[in-house]
Amino acid sequence: MSDKTSEAVERVRQAFEDAADDAEEMSEKARQEVQDAIDDLEARIDTLRDRE
């Protein structure tokens, strides 16, 4: 994965993590949806890294 791609993935990951932090004010369902999105993103990151 190129440096630019890694940086972009990290920015997206940070955005999801920030959203999860903000989820304290959300309902449990919304928090779970954010966590599921983070889990999905992490799985995609792992898949991209495995391609190298």
Backbone bond lengths (Angstrom), bond angles and torsions (degrees), N, CA, C in turn:
res aa  C-N    CA-C-N  psi(-1)  N-CA   C-N-CA  omega(-1)  CA-C   N-CA-C  phi
1 M - - - 1.449 - - 1.524 107.18 -
2 S 1.318 116.71 135.25 1.458 120.53 -178.92 1.520 110.42 -70.27
3 D 1.335 115.10 162.07 1.465 119.87 178.33 1.521 110.85 -59.64
4 K 1.341 116.60 -41.43 1.469 119.73 -179.43 1.521 110.88 -63.69
5 T 1.330 116.16 -40.46 1.462 119.86 178.41 1.518 110.24 -65.39
6 S 1.319 116.73 -43.93 1.466 120.58 178.71 1.519 110.99 -60.44
7 E 1.329 116.33 -42.35 1.464 120.43 179.29 1.526 110.70 -64.58
8 A 1.322 116.96 -41.55 1.465 120.67 179.84 1.523 110.53 -64.94
9 V 1.323 116.09 -43.41 1.461 120.17 178.70 1.521 109.90 -62.33
10 E 1.315 117.34 -41.22 1.468 120.85 179.38 1.525 111.26 -64.73
11 R 1.340 117.12 -38.53 1.471 119.79 177.80 1.527 110.59 -63.77
12 V 1.324 116.55 -42.61 1.465 120.30 178.97 1.527 109.84 -65.24
13 R 1.314 115.85 -43.10 1.463 120.03 179.18 1.531 110.59 -60.23
14 Q 1.325 116.50 -43.67 1.463 120.39 179.08 1.530 110.78 -63.24
15 A 1.323 116.20 -39.07 1.465 119.51 178.52 1.528 110.62 -62.20
16 F 1.335 116.37 -41.83 1.458 119.58 177.66 1.523 110.95 -65.38
17 E 1.321 117.01 -40.38 1.464 120.07 178.95 1.528 110.87 -65.23
18 D 1.327 116.48 -40.04 1.466 119.94 176.36 1.527 110.50 -61.97
19 A 1.323 115.76 -40.44 1.465 119.75 178.08 1.528 110.49 -63.57
20 A 1.314 116.39 -38.51 1.466 119.65 178.09 1.523 110.60 -64.49
21 D 1.325 116.50 -38.95 1.468 119.94 176.69 1.528 110.59 -61.67
22 D 1.317 115.84 -41.27 1.463 120.38 179.18 1.530 111.74 -70.39
23 A 1.317 115.91 -16.29 1.463 120.65 -176.23 1.523 113.13 -66.91
24 E 1.322 117.86 -10.84 1.462 119.86 177.32 1.522 110.76 -56.94
25 E 1.317 116.11 -28.31 1.458 121.01 -179.13 1.525 112.20 -89.78
26 M 1.316 117.16 -3.43 1.460 121.66 -177.28 1.523 110.26 -96.49
27 S 1.297 114.40 169.55 1.462 119.73 175.35 1.529 109.63 -69.48
28 E 1.312 116.46 162.45 1.471 121.26 178.87 1.526 110.49 -58.41
29 K 1.322 117.23 -38.95 1.469 120.32 179.80 1.523 110.35 -62.25
30 A 1.297 116.91 -45.00 1.466 120.28 179.77 1.522 110.45 -64.16
31 R 1.332 116.91 -40.52 1.470 120.16 177.80 1.517 110.35 -60.22
32 Q 1.335 116.52 -42.39 1.462 120.09 -179.89 1.529 110.76 -64.91
33 E 1.328 117.39 -38.83 1.465 120.49 178.03 1.525 110.85 -62.88
34 V 1.321 117.08 -41.05 1.466 120.62 177.89 1.524 109.55 -64.80
35 Q 1.334 117.28 -44.29 1.465 120.23 179.84 1.523 110.85 -63.02
36 D 1.335 117.15 -40.29 1.462 120.71 177.14 1.527 110.86 -61.38
37 A 1.323 116.89 -39.81 1.467 120.81 178.39 1.524 110.37 -64.89
38 I 1.331 117.28 -40.78 1.466 120.85 177.44 1.523 109.78 -63.13
39 D 1.326 116.91 -45.59 1.462 120.80 179.33 1.523 111.10 -59.70
40 D 1.339 116.25 -42.30 1.461 120.81 178.57 1.526 110.70 -63.37
41 L 1.321 116.48 -43.39 1.460 120.55 179.37 1.525 110.61 -62.70
42 E 1.318 117.24 -43.59 1.460 120.24 179.33 1.523 111.05 -62.53
43 A 1.318 117.87 -38.61 1.461 121.36 177.25 1.524 110.54 -64.31
44 R 1.324 116.64 -40.14 1.468 120.28 178.22 1.527 110.95 -66.37
45 I 1.322 117.09 -39.21 1.466 121.19 177.29 1.524 109.35 -60.84
46 D 1.334 116.52 -46.09 1.464 120.56 179.24 1.524 110.82 -60.35
47 T 1.335 116.85 -41.55 1.462 120.85 178.90 1.520 110.87 -62.06
48 L 1.331 116.89 -44.17 1.460 120.55 178.93 1.520 111.18 -63.75
49 R 1.308 117.32 -40.64 1.467 120.81 179.61 1.518 111.15 -66.90
50 D 1.321 117.41 -35.15 1.463 121.28 179.73 1.520 111.71 -67.89
51 R 1.319 118.13 -21.23 1.470 122.00 179.78 1.520 112.21 -73.05
52 E 1.322 116.67 -20.95 1.471 119.95 -176.25 1.500 111.76 -71.86
